[in-house]
Amino acid sequence: MAIWAMAAGKQSKSGTGKRVTGGGLDDAGVAPDLLSGVEAQSTPSPDDDEPHHDEPHHTGHRDRLRSRFLNRGADALEDYELLEMALFAITPRRDVKPLAKALIRAFGDLWGVVNAPPERLRGFKADGVSLNSDNAVATVRVIGAAALRAMQQRVIDRPVLASWQALLDYCAAAMAHEPTEQFRLLFLDRKNILIADEVQQRGTVDHTPVYPREVVKRGLELSASAVILVHNHPSGDPTPSRADIEMTKEIVRAANAVGLIVHDHLIIGKGGKHTSFKAQRLL
């Protein structure tokens, strides 16, 4: 009744306790002004469906990004936008665009981000959003792992010569961003089908210890007929060093002794660069 009295503005009580009203009541004893007020409050504003001015600028951004990706494909998105979509999983509402852009700046490109060492990703922060948990780091890293696995499946158990570019792409993806040298062995059967892809040694930023007898031993264990040697230069420059050339000669001599053919030695640099010992006539 107090609310009604405030809205009507004309109600008082007599000394006898009876309600005394002024003019302006309808036949039901209700003030028209009150009815109009109630109707005004219950009628939705035509602007109720519009975004409020205090909503963040990225409201609806995730839905728009997903829609563009599904309708137009990955080519319609920038690298940082693809990374954004993956980062949606680490926080339900925060804007992750600054984090995606900062990660790509820090690691050079999208591939560098999704293959970055976990210790460098953990704790990475931008605009209040960070990769501060194992789940967040794994969310980023699993993209690189899945892509690399898919690339490996394009070359394993297939003739190397028929898929040479795919093999180069795989080696570059697997090794170009490694912070230290890695020595990989690709073993082939008599039909030059890739039967095994193994990392034999990991070294420092400029050296990997390689033992020719271990290369030969593993080849015999796999009944391989040939091998392709692959290692990376973390500096990004795939130019062979004198040590690279001498080490290759030692492996060739040891392999020839048991009938294992060394088809090539590839050095993987950055930016798609590589050196083939066979193409350079170093074999």
Helices and strands as residue ranges (DSSP letters): H 2-8, E 12-13, E 19-20, H 32-42, H 61-72, G 74-76, H 79-87, G 88-90, H 97-107, H 110-114, H 118-121, E 125-126, E 129-130, H 134-153, G 161-163, H 164-175, E 182-188, E 194-202, H 212-221, E 226-232, H 242-256, E 261-268, E 274-276
